[in-house]
């Protein structure tokens, strides 16, 4: 069980003063202190870890965020930035002496510039909300995490989120043009803009994926793209996970880049089919969802080439969607996969590691061996095209032994990812979940330079503490 730092007694003793300061900045409805109303903020998408915060602040503007951070900095109060709370790595897990800074009320589309193909939005706008705002003019926002109906763009920046279509279009970092962010001292920074590249250091690259530990992002400028002429999804079913993994490697090795290349194993196929009724092949041990786009002729050509690449692996079946409705059903099953697995297990941990695609068959085999070793089932659902794995380790949270085995199993999966040349996280971030595994990925000199970046932005380590770095890493300048 991962530990959280002990609350600071002096901060708890000043709770009334802190709350009064927040209420002087925000409307009455923007400060939450009642225990029952604080309850929804005690956890995020990693519910195994829970802690009621000291208070919740809900600003509506960048200026209010700056005032809240300036107040907290002056007193020495820890701050936990939070969007929709969909983080699967405990990235928004609060502390007992911390103020949760919820950005969900900052949900306005500020500007859409079709000429320069960009949109500026507040951090609390949902991922899908950007595409909905521009779809009427034939545009879309490319990154599409499975939680896109709920997750917010500020959190996407914090975790550098991806999604099924990032194989072709890239993750958040590849679709970001500018940011407005606030430092712990309350200073407002404007970074990047609606131009190809920004002068000076790559501040966008540094802040994207920094998990709310350096600054609080309040506004985001993203690229919007013209929608394709059309798209079609194809299902390919196989006799084993390893064979499906070999097929993935063959497709990527051929030089073809589908829009999406997704993997599901038997438990995931059955759970998702029961939910979406998409016609998934229930006799298969593994299935690929492969989507291509372009004109009808381009789609036909790509699908024919992909079919020929699949044939040496003796697929049980190959089926191309014949209508937009059929494609929607296929994606409904994949997008709803994490929820659908709840039909077959009371609890699960969603892992997130990345590997070279050439090692996919080996890694899938070894995950199967680990499943037998730990006596826990696993459902594999992931972005196979870019090697971003999402094994779902199933357990029973009411059984402490089952939970501890699940933690150990998940840690071994992530260590395996590093062992074969990958990394601890693809899009969920390190957060609380992978914090104590960082030394398997990075040497001490590498970690020290990351800590120095944290020191430069947040000397007292008040922003999102207890995340990313092992807990024994203490802020040197903190009291």
BELKASUL-V846348 format. One line per field, one symbol per residue. ss: DSSP state (H for helix, E for strand, - for the rest). psi: psi as a letter, one per 20 degrees, with the letter a starting at -180 (. if undefined). burial: 1 if it has 9 or more other C-alpha atoms within 8 Angstrom, else 0. A space follows every 50 residues. Layout:
ss: ???
psi: ???
burial: ???
//
This chain:
ss: --------HHHHH-HHHHHHHHHHH--HHHEE--HHHHHHH--------- ----EEE----HHHHHHHHHHHHHH--EEEEE---------------EEE EE------EEEEE----EEEEE---EHHHHHHHHHHH-EE---E------ -EHHHHHHH---E--HHHH--HHHHEEEEEEE-----EEEEE-------- --HHHHH--------EEEEEEEE-EE----EEEEEEEE--HHHHHHHHHH HHH------EEEEEEHHHHHHHHHHH---------EEEEEEEE--HHHHH HHHHHHHHHHH-----EEEE---HHHHHHHHHHHH-HHHHH-----EEEE --EE--HHHHHHHHHHHHHHHHHH---EEEEEEHHH-EE-EEEEE----H HHHHHHHHHHHHHHHHHHH---E-----------HHHHHHH--HHHHHHH HHHHHHH-----E----------------
psi: ppqqqqqphhghhjghgggghghigqrhijppipghihgijirbjmiipq pprgrppnrirhhhgggghgghghhkpqpoqpdikjpjjkhjprqhkqpp npjiimkqohqpnhgjlqppqrhjpqghhgghhihhjjrrpgpmqhkhhh qqhghgghjlqdrhjiggiraghijphrqpqprhijpppopaalrgqqqa qmhghghpjjkjigrophqppqpqqpqrhrqqqqppqrhrggghhhgghg ghhiipnrhqnqpqagggggghhhgiljkqoiiqhqqpopprrarggggg gghgghghhhgijmqhqpppqjqhhgghgghggghjgghhhihiphqqpo rnrprphhjgggghghhhhhgggikpqppoornhhjkoqmpooproiioh ggghhggggghhghhggghjjbrhqgiirgbhgjgjihihhqrghghhhg hhggghhmhjlholrjqgqqhioqohiq.
burial: 00000010001100100110111011000111100001001111110001 11111111110101111111111001111111111111111111111111 11111110100100001111111111111111011000111111111111 11111111111111111111111011111111111101101111000000 00010011111111111111111110000011111111111111111111 11000001111111111111111011110110011111111111100110 01100110110010111100100001101101101110011100111111 11111110111011101101110101111111111111111111111000 01111110111011111101011111111111111111101000001000 00011011111111111111100010000
//
